[in-house]
Amino acid sequence: MADRLRPGGNRLVINIHQARRFLAAVEQHSERGKRMKAFFGCMYFAALRPEEVVDLRTGHLISLPENDWGEMRLTNAEPRAGSRWTNSGNVRERRELKHRAAGETRHVPIHPELGTMLREHLDQFGTGPEGRIFIGPRGGLMTDRAYLKVFHEARAKAFTEAEATSPLLDVPYALRHAAVSTWLNAGVPAPQVAEWAGHSVNVLLRVYAKCIHGQQHDAMRRIWEATKPGTTTS
């Protein structure tokens, strides 16, 4: 999927409560789902692209403290190109990060909640070849087919009927969109968000001009409070 929203304007993204419901449903889905909670958590809490999560290795985790912010340093991604289009014949091929030259890296903060997920994941499942964090039950790569099945079934279980019939979280990439939108709505300066997410500032502001689910009403309330009759300015 392209690193942008589909045409059609400002779409809503999930809020933290919906994200936690979804991640809980992923964990409860199955043994395979337990392996994917931190996988999807990396998209929501760290704004990683799916191909960046697939490539994540223990060597990328610079710090993972308990009850505090950690840090990861991304070096590569493994986008899905199809075996006919890769030099190795594999479905995925390791490449430089998107919008980065070969050898460039990207530092991303690890939210304390994501840090807990990653520590629990590593304790329970260990690592795969070359320190890979996310692998299948038989030691292979996390496949699109496997995580898409869990994603859609967990979404259906976690969401209310109204949420499930809406465009909210319709694809895994929407978790990344929600992360970036959350950072912006929290007041993190756009250049910092762009650096963490691997965007230019111009693209960031164009793509992420949207609201988090439920925040439109808060925004209108704040505008009303600032402009209602009798309001004074300092």
Secondary structure in CASP SS format (residue, H / E / C, confidence):
PFRMAT SS
TARGET T0000
AUTHOR 0000-0000-0000
METHOD secondary structure of the structure
MODEL  1
M C 1.00
A C 1.00
D C 1.00
R C 1.00
L C 1.00
R C 1.00
P C 1.00
G C 1.00
G C 1.00
N C 1.00
R C 1.00
L C 1.00
V E 1.00
I C 1.00
N C 1.00
I H 1.00
H H 1.00
Q H 1.00
A H 1.00
R H 1.00
R H 1.00
F H 1.00
L H 1.00
A H 1.00
A H 1.00
V H 1.00
E H 1.00
Q H 1.00
H H 1.00
S C 1.00
E H 1.00
R H 1.00
G H 1.00
K H 1.00
R H 1.00
M H 1.00
K H 1.00
A H 1.00
F H 1.00
F H 1.00
G H 1.00
C H 1.00
M H 1.00
Y H 1.00
F H 1.00
A H 1.00
A C 1.00
L C 1.00
R C 1.00
P H 1.00
E H 1.00
E H 1.00
V H 1.00
V H 1.00
D H 1.00
L C 1.00
R E 1.00
T H 1.00
G H 1.00
H H 1.00
L E 1.00
I E 1.00
S E 1.00
L C 1.00
P C 1.00
E C 1.00
N C 1.00
D C 1.00
W C 1.00
G E 1.00
E E 1.00
M E 1.00
R E 1.00
L E 1.00
T C 1.00
N E 1.00
A E 1.00
E C 1.00
P C 1.00
R E 1.00
A C 1.00
G C 1.00
S H 1.00
R H 1.00
W H 1.00
T C 1.00
N C 1.00
S C 1.00
G C 1.00
N C 1.00
V C 1.00
R E 1.00
E C 1.00
R C 1.00
R E 1.00
E E 1.00
L C 1.00
K C 1.00
H C 1.00
R C 1.00
A C 1.00
A C 1.00
G C 1.00
E C 1.00
T C 1.00
R E 1.00
H E 1.00
V E 1.00
P E 1.00
I E 1.00
H C 1.00
P H 1.00
E H 1.00
L H 1.00
G H 1.00
T H 1.00
M H 1.00
L H 1.00
R H 1.00
E H 1.00
H H 1.00
L H 1.00
D H 1.00
Q H 1.00
F H 1.00
G C 1.00
T C 1.00
G C 1.00
P H 1.00
E H 1.00
G H 1.00
R E 1.00
I C 1.00
F C 1.00
I E 1.00
G C 1.00
P C 1.00
R C 1.00
G C 1.00
G C 1.00
L E 1.00
M C 1.00
T C 1.00
D H 1.00
R H 1.00
A H 1.00
Y H 1.00
L H 1.00
K H 1.00
V H 1.00
F H 1.00
H H 1.00
E H 1.00
A H 1.00
R H 1.00
A H 1.00
K H 1.00
A H 1.00
F C 1.00
T C 1.00
E H 1.00
A H 1.00
E H 1.00
A H 1.00
T C 1.00
S C 1.00
P C 1.00
L C 1.00
L C 1.00
D C 1.00
V C 1.00
P C 1.00
Y H 1.00
A H 1.00
L H 1.00
R H 1.00
H H 1.00
A H 1.00
A H 1.00
V H 1.00
S H 1.00
T H 1.00
W H 1.00
L H 1.00
N H 1.00
A C 1.00
G C 1.00
V C 1.00
P C 1.00
A H 1.00
P H 1.00
Q H 1.00
V H 1.00
A H 1.00
E H 1.00
W H 1.00
A H 1.00
G C 1.00
H C 1.00
S C 1.00
V H 1.00
N H 1.00
V H 1.00
L H 1.00
L H 1.00
R H 1.00
V H 1.00
Y C 1.00
A C 1.00
K C 1.00
C C 1.00
I E 1.00
H C 1.00
G C 1.00
Q H 1.00
Q H 1.00
H H 1.00
D H 1.00
A H 1.00
M H 1.00
R H 1.00
R H 1.00
I H 1.00
W H 1.00
E H 1.00
A H 1.00
T H 1.00
K C 1.00
P C 1.00
G C 1.00
T C 1.00
T C 1.00
T C 1.00
S C 1.00
END
